[in-house]
Amino acid sequence: MTSPQLTPPPVSLASDESAPARAREALPLVLLHGTPFDRTLWTPLRERLAERGRVIAPDLRGYGESDVTPGTVEFATFAADIARLLDARGIGDFVLGGLSMGGQIAMECVRRFGPRVRGLLLVGTTPEAETAEGVRARAELAARLEREGMVPYTDEVLHRMTATPPGSPVTAHVRRMMHGTPPAGAAAALRGRALRPDYRDVLREFTGPALVVVGALDTYTPVPAARALAALLPDARLAIIPGAAHLPPLEAEEEFGRVVAEWLDTALPATSA
């Protein structure tokens, strides 16, 4: 008989925050990166939206400059981390965005404290539970990252993460994020990701505005998967970013930023105080 998984204790999360120079009545926007990345994934968008309202981009537990919890970190723990971060800053309702695994953690947040989530930005992500094959693959990759570190894995998959040329600043940024991820943190998240539930019913019941974004060249989350995701949500828009693969916030920062800003301004408008 196996012992139950113990809930890890709270950890310190590193984060970046932007706020407008003059007060505006806008819901804070919280942005969750995917794996194996960090909060700098969102820097272009955070800076673009700084005059609209508060924008908070944390490093998830085990990533970037946040504390690492080895073993297994389930999505419930990531969601609890986000709730604690926002509670500590006096934030009640907010808009939540996430890319890839970060999008799935955003769905877990909706499942656990959905009334606080007033809008949802989902980028390159899917709502289904892991398949049996996926569970095995994630366990194998977790063990491999702990054994080999991040460099061999990065070399194998970097070409799928971004469609930008190998020598471009974007590709260099992605490589830095991947190389800088603590292997134990990424491995723990992979094991937790394999245990995630199916979020489709959660999304069908989410009545706030949603924006689903996908890179036209994304092979991890192809365009048909993004269309299916958008169809689940009662009030969703779909944006397909030309020339981008899995990381539109970096690969197409101007177009991605325009799409997100337009959605926020029309679906969740801010007013001057």
N, C-alpha and C positions, 0 to 999 in steps of 0.2 A: 504494500500500500504506500503510495507516494504522499509526502507531506504537502499541505496546501501552500500555495505561493503566498509569501508574506508581502504585505504592502510596504514598499520602500519608504523610508522617512523623507520628509521634505528636504529639498536641496536649494542652494542658491542658484538662481538663473541670471546669467548676464543678459543684458538687453540694450537696445538703442531706442531712443524715443525722440520724436520730433513734435513740436507744438507750434501753433500759429503765434505770430507776434502780438496780434490783438485777439481778444476773446471772440469765439464764434460758437454758435450752438450747433455743434456737429458731434455725432456719436464717435467715440474713439474707434480706431481701426487697429486690430491686432493681427499680425501676420506670422504664420508658422511655416518654417522652411521644411524641406524634405530631407531625405538621407542620401548620401552622406555629406550634407552641406551645413551651412551655418547662417546666422542672421544677416550676413552681408549679401546674401541672395536678394534681399529686399531693399538694399540701400538706394538704388535709383528711384524706386516707387515711393519709398518713405520720404526722400528729399523732395520729390515732385509734389507730394500731397501735404507737405509740412504746413502750408498756409491755409489748408482747409480745416484741419483739426488735429487732435492727438493721433499719432501713429506709433505703435509699439511693436518692435520686432525682437523677440527673445531668442536666445540660443536654447533649444530644447535640452532637457536633461541628457547628458552624455555627449553633447555636441559643442563645438566652438569653445567658449570660455566658461560654460556651465559645468557644474559638478557631474562626475561620472558615477553611475550606479551599475556595477557589473552584474552579469547573470541574465536576468530577464526583466524588462520593463514593459508592462502592459499599457495599452492605450488609456486605460482608466487612470493610471498614474500620471501620464502626460497631461491629461485633461485636468486632474487635480492640481498639477503644477501651475497651469494657466489660471485656474480659478484663484489660487492663492496669490499669484502675481498681481492680478487685477484687484482683488480685495485689498491688498496692501497699498494700492495706489488710489483707493477710493472710487474705483470704476464699477458701475452697476451694469447697465446695458451697453452693448458694443457691437461692432461689425467684425466678423471673423473671416480671415482668409487663410488658405493653406495650399501648398503645392505638394503633389504626390503624397508621400506619407503624411506630410503636414495637413493635407486636405482630409485624409482619413482621421487624423487626430481632431480636426475641426468637426467632423461628423460625430465623433465620440463626445465632444463638448456639447453639441446639439442634443445628443441622446441624454446627457447627464444634467445639463442646465440650459436647455433650449430656450426658455423664456427670456434669458438675458441676451441671446444672440438675435439681433434685429436684422442682420443681413449676412449673406454668405457668399464668399468668393472662393471658388474651387478651380484650381489650375492643375491640369495634367494628372488627374486622380480618378479613382474608381471606388464604388461603394460596396462591392461584393465581398463576402468573406473569402479567406484564402482557400484555394483548392488543396487536396491532399498532396498533389505534386508540388505545389507552391510551399506547403509547410516543410516538406523534406528539403527543398532547394534553399529555403531561408535558413534552416538549421545548419545545412552544409556550409553556406556562405558565412554564417556567423562564426562557425568554428575556424573557417579558413582565415577570416580577418583577424581573429585572435592569434592565429598561428603565424601568418605572413605579414600582417600589417596592411596598410591601405594602398601602398604603391602598386603592387601587381594588379589588384582589382581595378584601380583607377586607369591603368594603362589599357586594360581590356575593354572598359565600357565608356571611356570618355567620348569616343566618337558617336555614341548613341545619346549622350547627355545633351550635346550641343551640336548644331549644324554649322557653327562658325569655323573658319579655317584653323588648323592646328596651331599656327603661330599668332593668333589674334589675342588681344587683351581679354576678351570674354573667355576664351578657352583657358588662358593662363589663370584667370580668376577661379574658374571651376576647378581646375587642377589644384590650386592652393586650398580651396575649401575641402576637397576630397582628401588630399594628403594630410591636412591638419585635423581631420576628424579622429578622435581617440578610438582605436579599434574596439576596445571594450564597450564604449558607448554605442557604437554602431551595431555591434553584435547583440547587445542587450535589446536594442530597439527592434532588430530583425526578429528576434525570438518573440517579442511582444506582438509585432505586426502579424506574425503567423497565427496568433490567437484571436485576432479581431473578429467581431461579429459582422453580420450582414447589416448594412445601414440603409438599405433601400426603403424599408417601411418608415424609418426615421425621417428620411428626406421627403417622402410622400406627404408627411404630416407637417413639414416645415412651411409655414405660410408667408414668411418674410421674403423680400426680394433676394434673388440669387443671380450670380454671374458665373457661368462656366466658361473657362478659357482653355484652349488647347493649341499647341503648335501644330501647324499643318504637316510637319515632318516628324512628329513624335511617334516613335515605335514602341515606347512603353505604354502609352495611353493613346491609341490611334483615334482619329477623328470620329469614327462610328461609336466608339466607347463614350466619348464626350457627348455626342448627340443623345445617346441613351441616358446618360447621367442627367442632362438638362431636361429630358422628357419626364423624369421622375418628379421634378420639383414643380410645384403649382405656379410659381411666379419666377421663371428663370429666363435669362438671355444666354445665348451661346455666341462666343467670339472665337474665330479661328485665325490664328496669327500666321501670316505667310512667312516662309523662310525660317521659322523657328522649329526646334525639336522639343526637348523636354523642359527647357528652362526659358520660357518667354520673358520673364522679368529681367533677365540679363541679355538674352540674345536679341531681343527687339524692344529695348527699354522705352523707346519713344512711342511706338504703336501700342505696346502693352499699357504704358502709363496713360495714354490717351483714352483707351477703351475703359480702363478702370475708373479714371476720373469722370468720364462721361456717365458711366453707370451710377457712381456715387451721387453725382450732381442731379440726376433725374430720378433715381429710385430712393435715395436717402439724402435729400438736399439739406445743406447747412444754411443757417441764416446768421447775419451779423448780430452781435449782442448789443 
